[in-house]
């Protein structure tokens, strides 16, 4: 099976030249490992809130007492 019948194009070329396919794979892996350090690693994006809403329930007290109790 020295020749692959019906193989043409880039896939066929890599099938007949396995060393070139392995070198290309090695180059892709090395470039991927080199670029890992440049990736942003965040679980959640940083964002500033536009507004803040505070809700408080203070039984038998005035609004002034609630405000003072919050601070």
HELIX and SHEET records of a PDB file:
HELIX    1   1 UNK A    9  UNK A   16  1                                   8    
HELIX    2   2 UNK A   18  UNK A   35  1                                  18    
HELIX    3   3 UNK A   36  UNK A   38  5                                   3    
HELIX    4   4 UNK A   63  UNK A   70  1                                   8    
END                                                                             
